[in-house]
Amino acid sequence: MTASVTMSLQDARASRNREVVDQMYADLSRGDGEAVLSTLSDKIEWVVAAGLPYGGTYRGRDAVLASVFARFDTEWEDFAVVPAELIAVEDVVIALGHYQGRRRGTGKAMKARFAHAWRFEHGVPVAFETIADTRTMVAAMS
């Protein structure tokens, strides 16, 4: 009996975490970056793939806003994060999908695949990492 109760609690936690990630992507698609940021832990660790000009690790909501979100707004037109699948296991949610947009300055369009790893503590995202097709993104930048 204990194993089934434990599994049910893990499944419920995974389901709640998946719903949080799903809502953040919905907020982002409406252009509500503030809603996304407010969902994150104050001490979020946000990792962007090293192959991008703004690749690196950012800590805290302010750093994510200034170094990641603001750059998407100023450097890309119609930038979108489009998740196709969400996989949740306990305190981890994996999103598979693609980025798309048109680079300001070059006018080049891009569509690049990504995998996002979200880590949760007590129902709050505390870490995020993107693994992305940086070659496609960088090609649109030059």
C-alpha positions, 0 to 999 in steps of 0.5 A: 500500500505504501508504494502506491501512495508514494507513487500517487504523490509523485504523480500528483507532484509531477502533474502540478509541475507540468501545469506550472510549466504549461502555464509559463509557456502560455504566458510567454506566448501572450507576451507576458514575460512578467507572469513567467518571471513571477512564477520563478524562484527569486534565486532561479538559476537559468542556463542558456546554451554556450553557443549563443552570444548571451549563453551562460548562467544567470542567477535571479529574476533580474538577471534573467530579465536583463540578460535573456528576456530583454534580448529576445525583445530587442534582437528578434521580431516575432520571437516565439517559444513553441513547446510540442511536448512536456514530460514530467517526472517528480520535480523535473519537467522536460519540454521539447519544441522549437524557437522561431523568429526573425533576426532584427538587423539581418532579417533572417528567419530561423526555426531551431529545436530545443529541449528545456529542463525545468527543476522544481522545489516545493512546486516552484521552478528553481533551475532552467536549462536550454539545450538548443540548435545554436547553429541555426540561431547563430546563422540567423544572427549573421 
